[in-house]
Amino acid sequence: MSSELSNNQWNPQAYQVQASVKPGVEALSLLLPRTGEEILDVGCGNGDLTAEIAAAGAVPTGIDLSEEMVRKARQKYPELNFHVEDVCQYRTDVRFDAVFSNAAVHWIKDAPAVARTIWLALREGGRFVAEFAGRGNVAALTTAMEQELEARGYAWAGRNPWYFPTIGEYASLLEQTGFRVVLAQHFDKPTPLKGDTGVRNWLDSFSDYFFRDVASADKASIYSAIEAKVKPDLFREGQWMMDTSRLRIVAVKEPLD
């Protein structure tokens, strides 16, 4: 992967930090894949959830922008179908019964393009099931990063790679695209980080986005200042807990008028 990361790309190491707790189980329970269904897994990552979909008897196709993640998925599950694709541009003649996505939508700032791709990929009456980060996700950390970077003369603009919509913003986008939203939840989901250096490890995992132009000496002091600033809110009973917030969506493709 290039060191120049676009807004539609993510760092596999960052994914692994975020995935220290097995992700996607609750969202997958809303998908309820059935035998023989064609299901598109958007942002399939290492393929673990794609494999769960297949184990239910469905026929999944996994797509991901990261070549490294798709390579890992193919190595783990050579019998399954994975492709390197940009979901904003992805088009297929297949009409899927469902589109599933876990922890991927918030990495893509062109949300209308994603919604359009998913709508086009579904058959009429097909369902879209997703879980991803929503408004307020990791707010304590991003606020502290912005403050400490700007205090040292580093502009904040252009560093944040994420799209964190409110429930209203995202539901409205789906309705405008041609979906009927049947479930929309916005909830806090605190996530544990491993060890005493959990916050520093998290900052390192996203360093290509937030600290790519920061001098090494500055980075060390910034990390220390951020850790001290967020500790009252994020360190609980000897455990670092990320202030993660999630949107969970189920929507159905409406028939054409």
Secondary structure, DSSP 8 states (H G I E B T S, - for coil): --SS--TT---HHHHHHHTTS--SHHHHHHH---TT-EEEEET-TTSHHHHHHHHTT-EEEEEES-HHHHHHHHHH-TTSEEEE--TTT---S--EEEEEEES-GGG-S-HHHHHHHHHHHEEEEEEEEEEEE-TTTTHHHHHHHHHHHHHTT---TT--------HHHHHHHHHHHTEEEEEEEEEE--EE--STTHHHHHHHHTHHHHSTT--HHHHHHHHHHHHHHHHHHHEETTEEEE--EEEEEEEEE----
